[in-house]
């Protein structure tokens, strides 16, 4: 799909990957780019820069997602590409409480589902459309130090796969973005040891890769190509992969002590 003359909605559009995508899509000639974020001031700043529209949206709330889609479709036009990009990270393991699990589940997984629930029927009735869901390399591999992030990003990848399998022949295009470390506010102030090994890329680099992948209608978007090699290694020998990850975690723990 070409971005030119398309109506695009991006959640998490106030900063990081979302803001970089908004700028890149506008440069590609998108008809209108909608920056949706609970940080309305940040989203408005990006929208003003590119001639887009900002809408305050908390993707953890079903009613906000519904209102976002309804507003765009009624006031701007049919959504051609919806980028479900907003996400959070929560550290910890089995000790993480239910409220924190529910919050990250709402944002990292249910937001994708709620968007699709509304948009997929509309897009199929129009003959097609495009969903790009931001997950993470953690959704293909694992995130040391964060069970909630690993689990929700795996679920996000799985849901994108299901959408592509179930509706691909009906005209729905689906991509899932799975980067490792990206220089965004999400990684500010946290230990980047687990993501820095293969390099931390810029949001602009990720946006460039996404435009290329959308043009090719490619399902899996890997800004760090080495992730594809890791996935093959994991699939070929899961026991060896687990052992390797255990050694990696032990090394990081020793470095932190």
Secondary structure, DSSP 8 states (H G I E B T S, - for coil): ---TT-EEEEETTTSHHHHHHHHHHHHTT-SEEEEEES-HHHHHHHHHHHT-EEEE--TT-HHHHHHHHHHHHHHT---SEEEE-------BSTTS-HHHHHHHHIIIIIHHHHHHHHHHHHHHHTT-EEEEEE--GGGTS--TTBHHHHHHHHHHHHHHHHHHHHHGGGTEEEEEE--S-B-SGGGTTS--HHHHTT--B-HHHHHHHHHHHHHHT-SEE-SSTHHHHHHHHHHH-HHHHHHHHHHHHHHHHHHH-
